[in-house]
Amino acid sequence: MTTLNPNELTIIQRELHVPSLDEIKDVLKKGLVKNFANVEVEIVDCPDLTQEPFTLAAPGLGGNSILLEIGGPSFLLPTVQKDKLYDIQQLLNHLQYKKDSFVIGAGAGPWPYLNSNCELIMNLIVSSSSVQNGTRISSVNTANGNCVLQTLPDNETRLALLANLFVTEGKPGKVLKVHAKTRTGNNDFIASMQKAIAQHYPNNLVGLGGTFLIKNGKIKQHVMADFSKTPLNTETQLNNWLHFYNMSTPLIAVGTFVSSESDLDLRVQHFHSFSHHGEGGHYHIDTTPETIEYLGYFNLGTTLYRVDKPLSGLQFGKD
């Protein structure tokens, strides 16, 4: 199926508020200590993320950092719009992102590849002449209901419906290192930080992207089933259609979070995870708070591109 032509898409560019790493470090810590017994937030040189345990496509999170917010749940709910198919390589060329592009984040996978709906865990490098693809897709085995995790080939750079992506040049540099253990509050790892920036920056749009490792516990995650044959009009109908799993760690998550939906109908947080043991999906929260451990590396975005914003927003389906 043909992907949408970027020249025909509405793309809104918004400059983000970029506080210093020192300032944002303290803001994130305030949110995390309300929900975790042990918290460390530091500014460090980014470790080589191509190495274990992260195994990402590029070593760092530095250089020309942008957030790409594509489509939205309105293209999935209540009924799917299958024509909403995008190519990340075409989009980056259209935006004139001329450097090697390291793209990580969460979205809906390229349904024509499987002839089925699936979750996208994007992790690739796009250069002028090649693609190095470590992107995974997660789908539901219709025979037994199990999660199926696959790695996409280098020539598959499509996504569908919606995505929340962090794009950088993949360079080493200073990043925020966030380490949290033993959840004591109701908010998950990302929600703790997202709510903190929402409260601290009520009049500014702040966006971050990155990756985190989940260790020593179990995680509630969902995987979308194939497209529903009937409209999904409520949260209950949506949850009955989704497949929920209690997945094993370690898991490597990638995605973005922003301070508010703003007037752009943004998704305030969205992370998907993959593993090397066959599980992956949409991150919700840990189910073993007493043993859980998170180790994340994040950087601030400087510009946000809102691509193909739906004409009507949804009040559910953004968790």
C-alpha positions as CSV (number, residue, x, y, z in Angstrom):
1,M,0.0,0.0,0.0
2,T,1.3,3.5,-0.9
3,T,2.5,5.7,2.0
4,L,1.2,9.2,2.4
5,N,3.1,11.9,0.5
6,P,4.8,14.2,3.1
7,N,4.2,17.2,0.7
8,E,0.5,16.7,1.2
9,L,0.5,16.4,5.0
10,T,-0.1,19.2,7.4
11,I,3.0,19.7,9.4
12,I,3.1,22.2,12.3
13,Q,6.5,23.2,13.7
14,R,6.7,24.4,17.3
15,E,9.9,25.4,19.1
16,L,10.0,23.8,22.5
17,H,11.0,25.4,25.8
18,V,14.5,24.0,26.6
19,P,15.5,24.4,30.3
20,S,19.0,23.6,31.4
21,L,19.8,20.0,32.2
22,D,20.5,21.1,35.8
23,E,17.0,22.6,36.1
24,I,15.1,19.7,34.5
25,K,17.1,17.3,36.6
26,D,15.7,18.8,39.8
27,V,12.2,18.9,38.4
28,L,12.2,15.2,37.4
29,K,13.6,14.2,40.8
30,K,10.7,16.0,42.6
31,G,8.2,13.9,40.7
32,L,10.1,10.6,41.2
33,V,10.7,10.8,44.9
34,K,6.9,11.0,45.4
35,N,6.6,7.5,43.8
36,F,9.9,5.7,44.4
37,A,11.8,4.8,47.5
38,N,15.3,5.2,45.8
39,V,15.9,7.9,43.2
40,E,19.0,9.3,41.6
41,V,18.9,11.8,38.8
42,E,22.3,12.9,37.4
43,I,23.8,14.7,34.3
44,V,26.3,12.3,32.8
45,D,28.0,11.4,29.5
46,C,25.7,9.1,27.7
47,P,27.0,5.5,27.7
48,D,27.2,3.6,24.4
49,L,23.6,2.7,23.9
50,T,24.6,0.2,21.2
51,Q,26.0,-2.0,23.9
52,E,24.2,-4.3,26.3
53,P,21.8,-3.9,28.0
54,F,20.2,-1.3,25.7
55,T,21.3,-2.6,22.3
56,L,20.0,0.4,20.4
57,A,21.0,1.4,16.8
58,A,23.1,4.5,17.8
59,P,25.4,5.2,20.7
60,G,24.0,8.5,22.0
61,L,21.0,10.9,22.3
62,G,22.8,14.0,21.1
63,G,22.7,16.4,18.1
64,N,19.7,18.3,16.7
65,S,17.1,16.7,18.9
66,I,13.5,16.9,17.7
67,L,10.1,15.3,18.6
68,L,8.0,13.9,15.8
69,E,4.3,13.6,16.8
70,I,2.5,11.7,14.0
71,G,-1.2,11.1,13.6
72,G,-3.1,10.0,16.7
73,P,-5.6,7.6,18.2
74,S,-8.3,9.2,16.2
75,F,-7.0,7.4,13.2
76,L,-7.5,4.1,15.0
77,L,-10.7,4.7,17.1
78,P,-13.5,4.2,16.8
79,T,-12.8,2.7,13.4
80,V,-9.4,2.4,11.7
81,Q,-8.2,4.6,8.8
82,K,-5.9,2.2,7.0
83,D,-4.7,4.8,4.6
84,K,-2.8,6.5,7.4
85,L,0.5,5.0,6.4
86,Y,3.7,6.9,6.7
87,D,7.4,6.4,5.8
88,I,9.9,7.8,8.4
89,Q,12.6,8.0,5.8
90,Q,10.4,10.2,3.5
91,L,9.3,12.3,6.4
92,L,12.9,13.1,7.5
93,N,13.9,13.9,4.0
94,H,10.9,16.3,3.7
95,L,11.9,18.0,7.0
96,Q,15.4,18.3,5.6
97,Y,16.9,16.5,8.5
98,K,20.2,16.2,6.6
99,K,22.3,14.4,9.2
100,D,22.3,10.7,10.0
101,S,19.0,10.3,11.9
102,F,18.7,8.1,14.9
103,V,14.9,7.5,15.5
104,I,13.4,5.8,18.6
105,G,9.9,5.7,19.9
106,A,6.5,4.2,20.1
107,G,3.7,3.9,17.5
108,A,1.6,1.5,15.4
109,G,3.5,-0.8,13.1
110,P,3.3,-1.1,9.4
111,W,0.2,-3.2,9.1
112,P,0.8,-4.2,5.4
113,Y,4.1,-5.9,6.4
114,L,2.1,-8.5,8.5
115,N,-1.3,-7.9,6.9
116,S,-2.2,-7.2,10.5
117,N,-2.2,-4.5,13.1
118,C,0.8,-4.4,15.4
119,E,2.8,-2.3,17.9
120,L,5.9,-0.5,16.8
121,I,9.1,-0.2,18.8
122,M,11.1,2.1,16.5
123,N,14.9,1.9,16.7
124,L,16.8,2.8,13.5
125,I,19.4,4.9,11.8
126,V,18.5,6.6,8.5
127,S,21.4,8.0,6.5
128,S,21.5,9.4,3.0
129,S,22.4,6.1,1.5
130,S,21.2,3.4,3.9
131,V,19.1,2.3,6.8
132,Q,20.2,0.3,9.8
133,N,17.1,-1.1,11.3
134,G,16.7,-2.5,14.8
135,T,13.0,-1.7,14.9
136,R,10.7,-4.4,16.4
137,I,7.0,-5.0,16.0
138,S,4.9,-6.9,18.4
139,S,1.7,-8.6,17.4
140,V,-0.8,-11.2,18.8
141,N,-0.7,-14.8,17.7
142,T,-4.3,-15.5,16.7
143,A,-3.9,-19.2,17.5
144,N,-2.9,-19.0,21.1
145,G,-3.0,-15.3,22.1
146,N,0.7,-15.1,22.8
147,C,2.8,-12.0,22.0
148,V,5.0,-12.3,18.9
149,L,8.1,-10.1,18.6
150,Q,9.9,-9.6,15.3
151,T,12.7,-7.4,14.0
152,L,11.9,-5.4,10.8
153,P,14.3,-5.6,7.8
154,D,16.3,-2.6,6.8
155,N,14.0,-1.8,3.9
156,E,10.9,-1.5,6.1
157,T,10.7,2.1,7.3
158,R,6.9,2.5,7.4
159,L,4.6,3.1,10.4
160,A,0.8,3.5,10.6
161,L,-1.8,5.6,12.3
162,L,0.2,7.2,15.1
163,A,3.7,7.6,16.5
164,N,5.6,9.5,19.1
165,L,9.3,9.6,18.1
166,F,12.5,11.1,19.3
167,V,15.0,12.0,16.5
168,T,18.7,12.9,17.1
169,E,22.0,12.5,15.3
170,G,22.8,9.7,17.7
171,K,25.9,11.4,19.0
172,P,27.5,11.0,22.5
173,G,27.0,13.9,24.9
174,K,25.5,15.0,28.1
175,V,22.2,13.3,29.1
176,L,19.9,12.9,32.1
177,K,20.5,9.6,33.9
178,V,17.5,8.5,35.9
179,H,17.6,5.6,38.3
180,A,14.6,4.6,40.4
181,K,13.9,1.5,42.5
182,T,11.0,0.3,44.6
183,R,7.8,2.0,43.6
184,T,5.8,3.4,46.6
185,G,3.3,5.6,44.8
186,N,0.6,5.2,42.2
187,N,2.4,6.8,39.3
188,D,4.6,4.7,37.0
189,F,8.1,5.7,36.0
190,I,7.3,8.0,33.1
191,A,4.1,9.4,34.6
192,S,6.0,10.5,37.6
193,M,8.3,12.6,35.4
194,Q,5.6,13.8,33.0
195,K,3.4,15.1,35.8
196,A,6.4,16.8,37.3
197,I,7.1,18.8,34.1
198,A,3.4,19.5,33.6
199,Q,3.2,21.1,37.1
200,H,6.5,23.0,36.8
201,Y,6.0,24.3,33.3
202,P,2.3,25.1,33.0
203,N,2.8,27.8,30.4
204,N,5.7,26.2,28.4
205,L,5.8,23.2,26.2
206,V,8.7,20.9,27.2
207,G,9.5,17.6,25.5
208,L,11.9,14.8,26.3
209,G,12.8,11.5,24.6
210,G,15.0,8.6,25.4
211,T,15.2,5.1,26.6
212,F,15.0,3.1,29.8
213,L,15.8,-0.3,31.0
214,I,13.3,-2.2,33.2
215,K,14.8,-4.7,35.6
216,N,13.9,-7.0,38.4
217,G,10.2,-7.4,38.1
218,K,7.1,-7.8,35.9
219,I,5.5,-5.2,33.7
220,K,1.9,-4.7,32.6
221,Q,2.0,-4.1,28.8
222,H,-0.6,-4.4,26.0
223,V,-0.4,-5.5,22.4
224,M,-3.0,-4.4,19.9
225,A,-5.0,-7.2,18.3
226,D,-5.8,-7.0,14.6
227,F,-8.1,-4.2,13.7
228,S,-11.5,-4.5,15.3
229,K,-14.4,-5.4,13.0
230,T,-16.7,-3.3,15.1
231,P,-16.3,0.3,16.3
232,L,-14.5,0.9,19.6
233,N,-16.4,3.8,21.2
234,T,-15.5,3.5,24.8
235,E,-12.5,2.8,27.1
236,T,-14.1,-0.5,28.1
237,Q,-14.5,-1.6,24.5
238,L,-11.0,-0.6,23.8
239,N,-9.6,-2.5,26.7
240,N,-11.6,-5.6,25.8
241,W,-10.0,-5.5,22.3
242,L,-6.4,-5.0,23.6
243,H,-4.4,-8.0,24.8
244,F,-2.8,-7.3,28.2
245,Y,0.2,-9.2,29.4
246,N,2.4,-9.4,32.6
247,M,5.7,-9.4,30.8
248,S,9.1,-10.4,32.1
249,T,12.1,-8.2,32.5
250,P,14.6,-7.1,31.3
251,L,12.8,-4.8,28.8
252,I,14.2,-1.9,26.9
253,A,11.7,1.0,26.4
254,V,11.8,3.9,23.9
255,G,9.6,6.9,23.5
256,T,8.7,10.5,24.4
257,F,6.9,12.6,27.0
258,V,5.8,16.2,26.9
259,S,4.5,18.7,29.5
260,S,1.0,19.0,28.0
261,E,-1.3,18.1,25.1
262,S,-1.2,21.9,24.2
263,D,-3.3,23.0,21.3
264,L,-1.6,20.3,19.1
265,D,-3.5,17.3,20.6
266,L,-0.3,15.7,21.7
267,R,0.1,12.4,23.6
268,V,1.7,13.4,26.8
269,Q,3.6,10.1,27.2
270,H,4.1,7.0,25.0
271,F,6.7,4.3,25.5
272,H,7.0,0.8,23.9
273,S,9.5,-1.8,24.9
274,F,11.3,-4.8,23.4
275,S,13.3,-7.6,24.9
276,H,15.7,-10.4,23.8
277,H,13.4,-13.1,25.1
278,G,10.4,-12.6,22.7
279,E,8.2,-10.1,24.6
280,G,7.4,-6.5,23.9
281,G,4.6,-4.0,23.8
282,H,3.1,-0.8,25.1
283,Y,4.4,0.1,28.6
284,H,1.8,0.8,31.3
285,I,3.2,0.2,34.8
286,D,5.2,-2.4,36.8
287,T,3.2,-5.0,38.7
288,T,6.0,-5.8,41.2
289,P,6.6,-2.5,42.8
290,E,8.6,-3.9,45.7
291,T,11.4,-5.2,43.4
292,I,11.2,-3.0,40.3
293,E,14.2,-1.1,39.0
294,Y,14.4,1.5,36.2
295,L,17.5,2.9,34.6
296,G,16.9,5.6,31.9
297,Y,18.7,8.1,29.7
298,F,16.9,11.1,28.4
299,N,17.5,14.3,26.5
300,L,15.5,17.4,25.8
301,G,14.0,18.1,22.4
302,T,14.4,21.5,20.9
303,T,11.7,21.5,18.2
304,L,8.4,19.6,17.8
305,Y,6.9,18.7,14.5
306,R,3.2,17.9,14.6
307,V,2.5,15.7,11.5
308,D,-1.0,15.1,10.2
309,K,-2.9,16.2,13.3
310,P,-6.3,14.6,13.3
311,L,-9.2,17.0,12.8
312,S,-11.0,15.7,15.9
313,G,-9.3,14.6,19.1
314,L,-10.2,11.7,21.4
315,Q,-10.8,11.7,25.1
316,F,-9.7,8.1,25.6
317,G,-7.1,5.8,24.1
318,K,-4.0,7.9,25.0
319,D,-2.9,6.0,28.1
